[in-house]
Amino acid sequence: MRLSEQATVPGAALPVAAFKDHLRLGTGFADDGQQDALAEGYLRAALAAIEGRIGKALLQRGFLLVLQDWRDPAEQPLPVAPVVEVGSVVLVDATGGRQSVAATHYRLVPDLQRPRIGAVGVLLPPVPNDGHIEIAFEAGFGPNWSDLPPDLAQAVFLLAAQFYESRHEVGLGEPAMPFGVMALIERWRTVRVLGGGR
Protein backbone atom coordinates (compact mmCIF):
# COMPACT_ATOMS: atom_id res chain seq x y z
CA MET A 1 0.00 0.00 0.00
CA ARG A 2 1.24 3.48 -0.84
CA LEU A 3 -0.62 6.68 0.02
CA SER A 4 0.44 10.03 -1.41
CA GLU A 5 -0.97 13.54 -1.30
CA GLN A 6 -1.87 14.90 -4.71
CA ALA A 7 -1.72 18.51 -3.55
CA THR A 8 -0.49 20.36 -0.50
CA VAL A 9 -2.70 22.54 1.67
CA PRO A 10 -2.74 25.99 0.01
CA GLY A 11 -1.18 28.76 2.05
CA ALA A 12 -4.38 30.82 1.78
CA ALA A 13 -6.24 28.14 3.78
CA LEU A 14 -3.88 28.52 6.76
CA PRO A 15 -4.80 31.13 9.41
CA VAL A 16 -1.38 32.79 9.58
CA ALA A 17 -2.67 36.12 10.90
CA ALA A 18 -4.82 34.44 13.57
CA PHE A 19 -1.89 32.27 14.62
CA LYS A 20 0.36 35.32 14.94
CA ASP A 21 -2.34 36.91 17.13
CA HIS A 22 -2.38 33.70 19.18
CA LEU A 23 1.37 34.09 19.67
CA ARG A 24 0.87 37.82 20.30
CA LEU A 25 3.57 38.70 17.79
CA GLY A 26 3.95 42.41 17.39
CA THR A 27 3.44 44.17 14.09
CA GLY A 28 5.41 46.85 12.38
CA PHE A 29 8.70 44.96 12.24
CA ALA A 30 10.74 45.40 9.09
CA ASP A 31 10.76 41.63 8.50
CA ASP A 32 7.03 40.87 8.76
CA GLY A 33 7.24 38.61 5.69
CA GLN A 34 9.70 36.34 7.43
CA GLN A 35 7.40 36.05 10.46
CA ASP A 36 4.56 35.05 8.13
CA ALA A 37 6.70 32.35 6.53
CA LEU A 38 7.76 31.02 9.96
CA ALA A 39 4.17 31.01 11.23
CA GLU A 40 3.00 29.14 8.13
CA GLY A 41 5.80 26.60 8.53
CA TYR A 42 4.88 25.89 12.16
CA LEU A 43 1.21 25.59 11.26
CA ARG A 44 2.04 23.08 8.51
CA ALA A 45 4.26 21.07 10.87
CA ALA A 46 1.56 20.98 13.56
CA LEU A 47 -1.10 20.07 11.00
CA ALA A 48 1.00 17.15 9.73
CA ALA A 49 1.79 15.91 13.25
CA ILE A 50 -1.85 15.93 14.33
CA GLU A 51 -3.08 14.36 11.09
CA GLY A 52 -0.52 11.58 11.54
CA ARG A 53 -1.61 11.03 15.14
CA ILE A 54 -5.36 10.84 14.47
CA GLY A 55 -5.39 9.37 10.94
CA LYS A 56 -7.51 12.17 9.52
CA ALA A 57 -6.99 14.88 6.94
CA LEU A 58 -7.90 18.19 8.52
CA LEU A 59 -8.02 20.40 5.43
CA GLN A 60 -9.51 18.90 2.27
CA ARG A 61 -7.17 17.79 -0.51
CA GLY A 62 -6.62 14.94 -2.94
CA PHE A 63 -4.93 11.64 -2.14
CA LEU A 64 -3.84 8.69 -4.27
CA LEU A 65 -3.89 5.18 -2.79
CA VAL A 66 -1.98 2.46 -4.65
CA LEU A 67 -2.72 -1.18 -3.71
CA GLN A 68 -1.41 -4.49 -4.99
CA ASP A 69 -4.75 -6.17 -4.24
CA TRP A 70 -8.01 -5.56 -2.41
CA ARG A 71 -7.76 -6.15 1.32
CA ASP A 72 -11.21 -7.73 1.14
CA PRO A 73 -12.89 -8.54 -2.21
CA ALA A 74 -16.14 -7.01 -0.96
CA GLU A 75 -14.76 -3.73 0.43
CA GLN A 76 -11.55 -1.75 0.73
CA PRO A 77 -10.82 0.47 3.75
CA LEU A 78 -9.34 3.88 3.01
CA PRO A 79 -6.46 4.98 5.27
CA VAL A 80 -7.56 8.60 5.77
CA ALA A 81 -10.85 10.08 6.96
CA PRO A 82 -13.19 11.84 6.45
CA VAL A 83 -13.47 10.97 2.76
CA VAL A 84 -15.54 13.47 0.78
CA GLU A 85 -15.60 11.64 -2.55
CA VAL A 86 -13.89 8.95 -4.57
CA GLY A 87 -12.72 10.48 -7.84
CA SER A 88 -11.61 7.34 -9.65
CA VAL A 89 -10.68 3.70 -9.29
CA VAL A 90 -8.25 2.45 -11.93
CA LEU A 91 -6.95 -1.09 -12.53
CA VAL A 92 -3.40 -1.12 -13.91
CA ASP A 93 -2.02 -4.27 -15.53
CA ALA A 94 1.59 -5.51 -15.61
CA THR A 95 2.30 -3.64 -18.85
CA GLY A 96 0.94 -0.34 -17.55
CA GLY A 97 -2.40 -0.59 -19.32
CA ARG A 98 -5.09 1.29 -17.43
CA GLN A 99 -8.78 0.47 -17.10
CA SER A 100 -11.13 2.80 -15.22
CA VAL A 101 -13.71 1.08 -13.06
CA ALA A 102 -17.18 2.51 -13.63
CA ALA A 103 -18.57 4.30 -10.58
CA THR A 104 -21.59 1.99 -10.77
CA HIS A 105 -19.37 -0.90 -9.58
CA TYR A 106 -18.42 0.63 -6.22
CA ARG A 107 -19.75 3.02 -3.62
CA LEU A 108 -18.21 5.16 -0.89
CA VAL A 109 -19.18 4.05 2.61
CA PRO A 110 -18.56 7.27 4.56
CA ASP A 111 -17.38 6.84 8.11
CA LEU A 112 -15.52 9.28 10.35
CA GLN A 113 -13.24 6.50 11.59
CA ARG A 114 -13.02 3.86 8.84
CA PRO A 115 -14.31 5.02 5.45
CA ARG A 116 -14.24 2.40 2.72
CA ILE A 117 -15.14 1.54 -0.82
CA GLY A 118 -17.81 -1.14 -0.99
CA ALA A 119 -18.74 -3.34 -3.91
CA VAL A 120 -22.02 -2.68 -5.69
CA GLY A 121 -23.11 -6.26 -6.09
CA VAL A 122 -21.01 -9.03 -4.61
CA LEU A 123 -17.33 -8.24 -5.24
CA LEU A 124 -15.04 -5.45 -6.32
CA PRO A 125 -13.51 -5.98 -9.81
CA PRO A 126 -10.53 -8.39 -9.87
CA VAL A 127 -7.01 -6.94 -10.00
CA PRO A 128 -4.96 -7.97 -13.08
CA ASN A 129 -2.11 -10.43 -12.48
CA ASP A 130 1.03 -8.54 -11.35
CA GLY A 131 -0.99 -5.34 -11.59
CA HIS A 132 -2.27 -2.87 -9.03
CA ILE A 133 -5.15 -0.54 -8.15
CA GLU A 134 -5.07 3.27 -8.01
CA ILE A 135 -7.77 5.00 -5.99
CA ALA A 136 -7.98 8.79 -6.18
CA PHE A 137 -10.08 10.41 -3.46
CA GLU A 138 -10.66 13.68 -1.62
CA ALA A 139 -10.47 13.74 2.16
CA GLY A 140 -10.71 16.41 4.84
CA PHE A 141 -13.23 18.30 6.94
CA GLY A 142 -13.38 21.04 4.31
CA PRO A 143 -11.22 23.40 2.26
CA ASN A 144 -11.27 26.27 4.78
CA TRP A 145 -9.90 26.62 8.31
CA SER A 146 -13.42 27.43 9.54
CA ASP A 147 -14.51 23.91 8.46
CA LEU A 148 -12.35 22.30 11.16
CA PRO A 149 -13.94 21.19 14.43
CA PRO A 150 -12.94 23.82 17.03
CA ASP A 151 -11.01 21.37 19.22
CA LEU A 152 -8.81 20.25 16.32
CA ALA A 153 -8.19 23.84 15.22
CA GLN A 154 -7.15 24.72 18.78
CA ALA A 155 -4.89 21.66 18.97
CA VAL A 156 -3.06 22.78 15.82
CA PHE A 157 -2.57 26.27 17.29
CA LEU A 158 -1.25 24.86 20.59
CA LEU A 159 1.18 22.50 18.90
CA ALA A 160 2.35 25.13 16.41
CA ALA A 161 2.94 27.50 19.35
CA GLN A 162 5.01 24.80 21.06
CA PHE A 163 7.12 24.43 17.90
CA TYR A 164 7.53 28.21 17.77
CA GLU A 165 8.54 28.49 21.44
CA SER A 166 11.10 25.67 21.21
CA ARG A 167 12.57 26.78 17.86
CA HIS A 168 15.95 27.69 19.37
CA GLU A 169 16.33 24.58 21.50
CA VAL A 170 18.78 22.05 20.11
CA GLY A 171 19.97 18.65 21.23
CA LEU A 172 16.89 17.87 23.30
CA GLY A 173 15.52 15.20 21.00
CA GLU A 174 11.96 15.06 19.78
CA PRO A 175 9.64 16.72 22.34
CA ALA A 176 6.54 14.82 23.40
CA MET A 177 3.18 16.08 22.22
CA PRO A 178 1.86 18.44 24.94
CA PHE A 179 -0.83 17.09 27.25
CA GLY A 180 -3.27 19.83 26.23
CA VAL A 181 -2.94 18.85 22.59
CA MET A 182 -3.39 15.15 23.40
CA ALA A 183 -6.53 15.94 25.41
CA LEU A 184 -8.02 17.86 22.49
CA ILE A 185 -7.32 15.21 19.84
CA GLU A 186 -8.05 12.10 21.91
CA ARG A 187 -11.66 11.68 20.80
CA TRP A 188 -10.61 11.91 17.15
CA ARG A 189 -8.02 9.14 17.27
CA THR A 190 -8.78 5.97 15.35
CA VAL A 191 -8.43 2.93 17.59
CA ARG A 192 -6.98 0.06 15.56
CA VAL A 193 -7.95 -3.40 16.78
CA LEU A 194 -7.57 -6.90 15.41
CA GLY A 195 -4.86 -5.87 12.97
CA GLY A 196 -6.97 -3.11 11.46
CA GLY A 197 -10.02 -5.31 10.87
CA ARG A 198 -13.57 -4.04 10.74
Disulfide bonds with the S-S distance in Angstrom:
none
